[in-house]
């Protein structure tokens, strides 16, 4: 999807805000990795959502920028620490902080990013336009999003060691790991616009539904997408033995024989193409693929419905187009 003029304007504001961050130079081992993690890019979707939400609620975009920067810094902090937990050598095509420096430096730089993210929220306590209750709301929303992301990550790690995971538990995990910060970013934009509690809740729900839909859709595309577009072969998650929404639901629905076979393939260090294809066939026979595709659409449609009561504007149009683009993506 080609960026619109509005999107380019908001992304420019975000980029300028990040470039103007007053990140100290010393100690270099602490702050160089901080700046590096921001400079290696990313889609900046979370801060963009904060600014779009503010505009949707007729707020001043400049009032949402501190929250947008806080959200982006927090997101990058989680990536720095995720790479440590995953022993990941790369991030966005470049060496991860963990790889470029070392584990101790990555931990400490992540910690200072986390702390610095909160300093940007001070704007709402210092500016007379914002009430004490709004300032408190900003902090509570940001803190709760952080806690929920950590809970989601913890569940994801727990699931690796557990033999059985229910699809309800998996949904709770992605609500935390993927959706919570999207939802929090949108709500922060609404608060920055002095929006009503109803508008704040609608935008929070919009983010939750969008985040859940996106993650389930990612799992689905692994089994259905064109491998040349998706970047990996069909059934890649099965080859890697990952617990996904598809494999979890298939295990819940399968008879004892099929369930045992699916688990055997997932546990195998080098499953054959034939075995992976058979797992995919089982998923189709159990209507797992079709039902999950329908569930993805339900989540996207629920997100779209949350925008119904907002006045028409370029911001609403932007959010709707983003949803439609995500819903129709094939990789």
C-alpha positions as CSV (number, residue, x, y, z in Angstrom):
1,X,0.0,0.0,0.0
2,X,1.5,3.3,-1.1
3,X,1.7,5.8,1.7
4,X,-0.8,8.7,1.6
5,X,0.1,12.3,2.0
6,X,-1.3,12.3,5.5
7,X,0.7,9.2,6.4
8,X,3.9,10.7,5.0
9,X,3.3,13.9,7.0
10,X,2.8,12.0,10.2
11,X,5.8,9.7,9.6
12,X,7.9,12.7,9.0
13,X,6.9,14.2,12.4
14,X,7.7,10.9,14.1
15,X,11.1,10.7,12.3
16,X,11.9,14.3,13.3
17,X,10.9,13.6,16.9
18,X,13.1,10.5,17.1
19,X,16.1,12.4,15.5
20,X,15.7,15.2,18.0
21,X,15.7,13.0,21.1
22,X,18.2,14.3,23.6
23,X,20.1,11.0,24.0
24,X,23.4,11.6,25.9
25,X,26.7,10.6,24.4
26,X,28.3,9.2,27.6
27,X,28.6,6.5,28.7
28,X,28.8,5.4,25.1
29,X,28.3,1.8,26.0
30,X,24.9,2.7,27.3
31,X,23.6,5.2,24.8
32,X,25.1,4.2,21.5
33,X,23.0,1.0,21.4
34,X,19.9,3.0,22.3
35,X,20.4,5.3,19.3
36,X,21.4,2.4,17.1
37,X,18.2,0.5,17.9
38,X,16.1,3.5,16.8
39,X,18.2,4.2,13.7
40,X,17.9,0.8,12.1
41,X,14.3,1.6,11.2
42,X,11.0,-0.2,11.3
43,X,7.5,0.7,10.1
44,X,6.8,3.0,13.1
45,X,3.2,1.7,13.0
46,X,2.5,2.2,16.7
47,X,3.4,5.9,16.9
48,X,1.5,6.4,13.7
49,X,-1.6,4.9,15.3
50,X,-1.2,7.3,18.2
51,X,-1.1,10.4,15.9
52,X,-4.0,9.0,13.8
53,X,-6.1,8.4,16.9
54,X,-5.5,12.0,18.1
55,X,-6.5,13.4,14.7
56,X,-9.6,11.2,14.6
57,X,-10.7,12.7,17.9
58,X,-10.1,16.3,16.7
59,X,-7.0,16.8,18.8
60,X,-3.8,18.7,18.2
61,X,-1.3,16.3,16.6
62,X,1.6,18.0,18.4
63,X,0.0,17.0,21.7
64,X,0.1,13.3,20.8
65,X,3.8,13.3,19.6
66,X,5.3,12.8,23.1
67,X,3.1,9.8,23.6
68,X,3.9,8.5,20.2
69,X,7.6,8.8,20.9
70,X,7.2,7.0,24.2
71,X,5.4,4.2,22.5
72,X,8.1,3.8,19.8
73,X,10.9,3.8,22.4
74,X,9.0,1.2,24.5
75,X,8.5,-1.0,21.5
76,X,12.2,-0.9,20.6
77,X,13.1,-1.7,24.2
78,X,11.0,-4.8,24.0
79,X,12.8,-5.8,20.8
80,X,16.2,-5.3,22.3
81,X,15.2,-7.6,25.2
82,X,13.4,-10.1,22.9
83,X,16.6,-10.5,20.9
84,X,18.5,-11.4,24.1
85,X,15.8,-14.0,25.0
86,X,15.8,-15.5,21.5
87,X,19.6,-15.2,21.0
88,X,18.8,-13.4,17.8
89,X,21.7,-12.2,15.7
90,X,19.8,-9.8,13.5
91,X,17.0,-7.3,13.7
92,X,15.5,-5.6,10.6
93,X,18.3,-7.0,8.5
94,X,21.1,-5.7,10.7
95,X,23.0,-6.9,13.7
96,X,20.9,-6.9,16.9
97,X,22.1,-4.9,19.9
98,X,22.7,-8.2,21.6
99,X,25.0,-9.4,18.7
100,X,26.7,-6.0,17.9
101,X,27.7,-5.5,21.5
102,X,26.9,-8.2,24.1
103,X,24.2,-9.4,26.4
104,X,25.0,-7.2,29.4
105,X,25.1,-4.0,27.3
106,X,21.8,-5.0,25.6
107,X,20.1,-5.5,28.9
108,X,21.3,-2.2,30.3
109,X,20.6,-0.2,27.2
110,X,17.1,-1.7,27.1
111,X,16.6,-0.7,30.7
112,X,17.5,2.9,30.0
113,X,15.2,3.0,27.0
114,X,12.4,1.7,29.2
115,X,13.0,4.4,31.7
116,X,13.4,7.2,29.1
117,X,10.1,6.2,27.5
118,X,8.3,7.3,30.6
119,X,10.0,10.7,30.7
120,X,8.2,11.7,27.5
121,X,4.9,11.3,29.3
122,X,5.9,14.1,31.6
123,X,4.6,16.5,28.9
124,X,1.1,15.7,30.0
125,X,1.8,16.6,33.6
126,X,3.6,19.8,32.8
127,X,1.1,21.2,30.2
128,X,-1.8,23.1,31.8
129,X,-4.2,21.9,29.0
130,X,-4.2,18.4,30.6
131,X,-6.0,17.7,33.8
132,X,-4.5,15.5,36.6
133,X,-6.9,12.7,35.7
134,X,-5.8,12.8,32.1
135,X,-2.1,12.7,33.2
136,X,-3.0,9.7,35.4
137,X,-4.8,8.1,32.5
138,X,-1.8,8.5,30.3
139,X,0.5,6.8,32.8
140,X,-2.0,4.0,33.6
141,X,-2.6,3.2,30.0
142,X,1.2,3.2,29.2
143,X,2.0,1.1,32.3
144,X,-0.8,-1.4,31.7
145,X,0.2,-1.9,28.1
146,X,3.8,-2.5,29.2
147,X,2.7,-5.1,31.8
148,X,0.4,-6.8,29.4
149,X,3.1,-7.1,26.8
150,X,5.4,-8.7,29.4
151,X,2.6,-11.1,30.3
152,X,2.2,-12.1,26.7
153,X,5.9,-12.7,26.2
154,X,6.0,-14.8,29.4
155,X,3.1,-16.9,28.1
156,X,4.8,-17.3,24.8
157,X,7.9,-18.6,26.5
158,X,5.9,-20.9,28.8
159,X,4.1,-22.4,25.7
160,X,7.5,-23.6,24.3
161,X,7.9,-26.0,27.2
162,X,4.2,-27.1,27.5
163,X,2.9,-30.0,25.5
164,X,-0.7,-28.8,25.5
165,X,-1.9,-25.2,25.0
166,X,-5.6,-24.3,24.4
167,X,-6.6,-21.9,21.6
168,X,-8.1,-19.6,24.3
169,X,-4.7,-19.5,26.0
170,X,-3.0,-18.7,22.7
171,X,-5.5,-15.9,22.1
172,X,-4.6,-14.4,25.5
173,X,-0.9,-14.6,24.6
174,X,-1.3,-12.7,21.3
175,X,-3.6,-10.2,23.0
176,X,-0.7,-9.4,25.3
177,X,2.3,-9.8,23.0
178,X,0.9,-8.3,19.8
179,X,-2.3,-6.4,20.4
180,X,-1.8,-4.7,23.8
181,X,0.7,-2.1,22.6
182,X,-1.3,-1.3,19.5
183,X,-4.4,-0.8,21.6
184,X,-2.5,1.3,24.2
185,X,-0.9,3.5,21.4
186,X,-4.4,4.3,20.0
187,X,-5.8,5.1,23.4
188,X,-2.9,7.4,24.3
189,X,-3.7,9.3,21.1
190,X,-7.3,9.7,22.1
191,X,-6.3,10.9,25.6
192,X,-3.9,13.4,24.0
193,X,-7.0,14.8,22.1
194,X,-9.0,15.1,25.3
195,X,-11.4,12.4,23.9
196,X,-14.3,11.0,25.8
197,X,-14.0,7.7,27.7
198,X,-16.2,6.1,25.1
199,X,-13.9,7.2,22.3
200,X,-10.9,6.0,24.2
201,X,-12.5,2.6,24.7
202,X,-13.5,2.3,21.1
203,X,-10.0,3.0,19.9
204,X,-8.5,0.6,22.5
205,X,-10.8,-2.1,21.2
206,X,-10.0,-1.2,17.6
207,X,-6.3,-1.9,18.4
208,X,-7.0,-5.1,20.2
209,X,-9.1,-6.5,17.4
210,X,-6.7,-5.4,14.8
211,X,-3.7,-6.9,16.7
212,X,-5.4,-10.3,17.2
213,X,-6.5,-10.5,13.6
214,X,-3.1,-9.6,12.3
215,X,-1.3,-12.3,14.4
216,X,-3.9,-15.1,13.6
217,X,-3.7,-14.1,10.0
218,X,0.1,-14.4,10.1
219,X,-0.3,-18.0,11.3
220,X,-2.9,-18.7,8.6
221,X,-0.7,-17.3,5.8
222,X,2.0,-19.7,6.8
223,X,-0.3,-22.5,5.6
224,X,-1.9,-20.7,2.7
225,X,0.3,-17.9,1.2
226,X,2.3,-18.0,-2.0
227,X,5.8,-18.9,-0.6
228,X,7.5,-16.5,-3.0
229,X,5.5,-13.6,-1.6
230,X,5.5,-14.8,2.0
231,X,9.2,-15.4,2.1
232,X,9.2,-19.0,3.3
233,X,7.7,-22.3,2.2
234,X,4.2,-23.4,2.9
235,X,4.0,-25.0,6.4
236,X,7.2,-23.4,7.6
237,X,5.8,-23.1,11.1
238,X,5.1,-26.9,11.1
239,X,8.6,-27.6,9.9
240,X,9.9,-25.5,12.8
241,X,7.6,-27.3,15.3
242,X,6.0,-24.0,16.3
243,X,2.7,-23.8,18.3
244,X,0.4,-21.6,16.2
245,X,-3.3,-21.0,16.2
246,X,-3.6,-23.6,13.4
247,X,-1.7,-26.4,15.0
248,X,-3.4,-25.8,18.4
249,X,-6.9,-25.8,16.9
250,X,-6.0,-28.9,14.8
251,X,-4.8,-30.8,17.9
252,X,-8.0,-29.9,19.7
253,X,-10.2,-31.1,16.9
254,X,-8.3,-34.2,15.7
255,X,-9.1,-37.7,16.7
256,X,-6.5,-39.6,18.7
257,X,-4.6,-41.0,15.7
258,X,-4.4,-37.7,13.8
259,X,-3.6,-35.8,16.9
260,X,-0.7,-38.1,17.7
261,X,0.6,-37.8,14.1
262,X,0.5,-34.0,14.2
263,X,2.3,-33.9,17.6
264,X,4.9,-36.3,16.2
265,X,5.6,-34.1,13.2
266,X,5.9,-31.0,15.4
267,X,8.3,-32.8,17.7
268,X,10.5,-34.0,14.8
269,X,13.8,-32.2,14.3
270,X,13.6,-32.8,10.5
271,X,10.0,-33.6,9.4
272,X,9.6,-34.6,5.8
273,X,7.7,-32.6,3.2
274,X,5.2,-35.5,2.9
275,X,4.5,-35.4,6.7
276,X,4.1,-31.6,6.7
277,X,1.7,-31.9,3.7
278,X,-0.3,-34.5,5.6
279,X,-0.6,-32.2,8.6
280,X,-1.9,-29.5,6.3
281,X,-4.4,-31.9,4.7
282,X,-5.7,-32.8,8.2
283,X,-6.1,-29.1,9.0
284,X,-8.2,-28.7,5.8
285,X,-10.3,-31.8,6.6
286,X,-11.1,-30.5,10.1
287,X,-12.1,-27.1,8.6
288,X,-9.3,-25.4,10.6
289,X,-8.1,-23.3,7.7
290,X,-11.6,-22.1,6.7
291,X,-12.8,-21.4,10.3
292,X,-9.6,-19.5,11.1
293,X,-10.0,-17.4,7.9
294,X,-13.5,-16.6,9.0
295,X,-12.3,-15.7,12.5
296,X,-9.7,-13.3,11.1
297,X,-12.4,-11.5,9.1
298,X,-14.6,-11.3,12.2
299,X,-11.8,-9.6,14.2
300,X,-11.1,-7.2,11.3
301,X,-14.8,-6.4,10.9
302,X,-15.1,-5.9,14.7
303,X,-12.3,-3.4,14.6
304,X,-13.9,-1.6,11.7
305,X,-17.2,-1.4,13.6
306,X,-15.4,0.5,16.5
307,X,-14.9,3.5,14.1
308,X,-18.7,3.8,13.3
309,X,-19.4,6.6,15.8
310,X,-16.5,8.8,14.8
311,X,-17.0,11.7,12.4
312,X,-15.8,11.2,8.8
313,X,-12.3,12.6,8.4
314,X,-9.0,11.9,6.7
315,X,-7.9,10.2,9.9
316,X,-10.8,7.9,9.9
317,X,-10.3,7.2,6.2
318,X,-6.6,6.4,6.9
319,X,-7.5,3.9,9.7
320,X,-10.1,2.2,7.6
321,X,-7.8,1.8,4.7
322,X,-5.1,0.4,6.9
323,X,-7.5,-2.3,8.2
324,X,-8.7,-3.1,4.7
325,X,-5.1,-3.4,3.5
326,X,-4.2,-5.7,6.3
327,X,-7.3,-7.8,5.9
328,X,-6.5,-8.3,2.2
329,X,-2.8,-8.9,2.5
330,X,-1.4,-12.1,1.0
331,X,2.0,-12.1,2.6
